[in-house]
Amino acid sequence: MKQTFRQSMSWLHTWGGLWFTWILFAIFLTGTLGVFDDPISHWMREKGKVSETPQTTAESRSRAVTLAQDYLVQQAPRAEFWSIGLPDDEEPALRVFWREAEGKPFQQRRLDPLSGTEMKPGSTRQTEGGHHFVHMHFELHAGTAGIWIVGAATVAMLVALVSGIVVHKKIFTDFFTFRPGKGQRSWLDGHNALGVLTLPFLFMITYTGLIIFWATYMPAGILARYQGNEDAFFAKLTEGPAPRPLQRIDAAVPDLVPLMLRGEAAIEREARFVVVEHAGDRSAAVRIFGRFDPDAEADSLVGRNSGTALFDAITGETIDIQKPNTVRGGNVLATQRTMNALHFVRFGGYPVKWLYFLSGMAGAAMLATGAILFMVKRRKKAGDEFGSATPRAYRVIEAINTAAIAGLMLACIAYFWINRLLPLDVTDRATREIQLFFAVWLLTLAHAALRPARQAWVEQLAATALLCLTLPLINLITTGDWLFAALVRGDGETAGVELSAIAFGLIFGAALRHLQRRSASEVRATAAAPIVEGA
């Protein structure tokens, strides 16, 4: 029989949603954690033990830039790119980055801001911190390929949202309907309620996520008109300075300090980064990036930026000045940057961040309940979608479900433990933390494939709950800092991370208890079944 439009949408919602739900759950969960990337980074760097925020002066910044320039001249006198990251309250080290030529990997070092010598591994806790979750959210740590994968999943999310509205024609009635303890019906009620509750947020966060990378996802115009050169395209769009071509004429970069001080005066902000393009060439340019001011940027949805100043590195000529919180490019870029600010919650302070966090977690739960509902429904009444291979296909889906949901949550809290347990002197420590995160996640897939489905869920949830509840304890053991001390000194970021971990531990513990009760009741029902049939 010919399917109706609603039946077609139901098929699309079920199967299209399933194949992308695993990626979308990872995107939503890590993106939601990324809302608090700065507090997470604060906790991971042990900044809670610092009683005062280091004060920077023009003299200290000038000395740091001089030391960094001397180091870069020795390491890469003719590099395509230099960047100097000045010390701040979250990162006390002087950071230098460089790339020898286009296409070659970036190099980076951390220097002592007083002596300019390389800081040995182990002198501080090197970590990617909460930025790991942000990168996982938008590119899965896979670069441009990851951005395209996330983009495809985001389009699938929009399709699933629209098809879900079509399928659930009584959508608002469903929102007020929840029947606990009814198995498949309960999962469906929970999925519907969470979907309706977060529907405006889900549409906003999904659509704005696509708009952020519009130039990547719609490159035809840039390829045709600018041969794929995005820098040239945006320079034209914003009426800013065009990229400077390499002249291949040797010219040493003069002292960067005067240009940094001029840039600070022009944008009326302290410098955060000093960047040199085409170092050692006659075409060299110096760009000064200002430091963000949380108070000034808090409610600026459109033009949220810290200002930049661009100079000719050789002559010192001023090429371009952009004041903080201004936007160029007319309504096109103003709209895109507003979408960007909406997506990354760059307004409203902590109240709005918590609103996004709770909405994001509800969205992740909606995705998880949808994936679980798929298997609950087919345990009761299996379809024949894969012919004779259907049971094996369902077993694979069940294992992926477990690892994609429970396993990812376990890997996320394990990342915090890895930060505390990994020795400080490990080479490329921040990279090792991320590699171990993925190793834990991969192990949860192997575990889910080897264990019975329900046992895999129980064991992974139990491990997640345990790691969440004991996170303050491992912090105390490894650093000597603890939750009560953070509360006493008014360190809300450190305390917030640990209190949130405890709250999630209690939630996972409650879910674990529910699963165990369901298992026990099903065992009793199975044992009683022959008696009922013979009565």
Secondary structure as UniProt FT lines:
FT   HELIX           5..11
FT   HELIX           12..16
FT   HELIX           17..34
FT   TURN            35..36
FT   HELIX           37..44
FT   TURN            45..46
FT   HELIX           47..49
FT   HELIX           58..75
FT   TURN            77..78
FT   STRAND          81..85
FT   STRAND          94..99
FT   TURN            102..103
FT   STRAND          107..111
FT   TURN            113..115
FT   TURN            121..122
FT   TURN            129..130
FT   HELIX           131..139
FT   TURN            140..141
FT   HELIX           143..167
FT   TURN            169..170
FT   HELIX           171..175
FT   TURN            180..181
FT   HELIX           184..197
FT   HELIX           199..212
FT   HELIX           214..217
FT   HELIX           220..226
FT   TURN            227..228
FT   HELIX           230..238
FT   HELIX           257..267
FT   STRAND          271..277
FT   TURN            279..280
FT   TURN            282..283
FT   STRAND          285..290
FT   HELIX           294..297
FT   TURN            298..299
FT   STRAND          308..312
FT   TURN            313..315
FT   STRAND          318..322
FT   TURN            324..325
FT   HELIX           330..343
FT   TURN            344..345
FT   HELIX           349..380
FT   TURN            385..386
FT   HELIX           387..389
FT   HELIX           390..402
FT   HELIX           403..407
FT   HELIX           408..421
FT   TURN            424..425
FT   TURN            427..428
FT   HELIX           429..450
FT   HELIX           453..469
FT   HELIX           471..479
FT   HELIX           483..488
FT   TURN            489..490
FT   HELIX           492..534
//
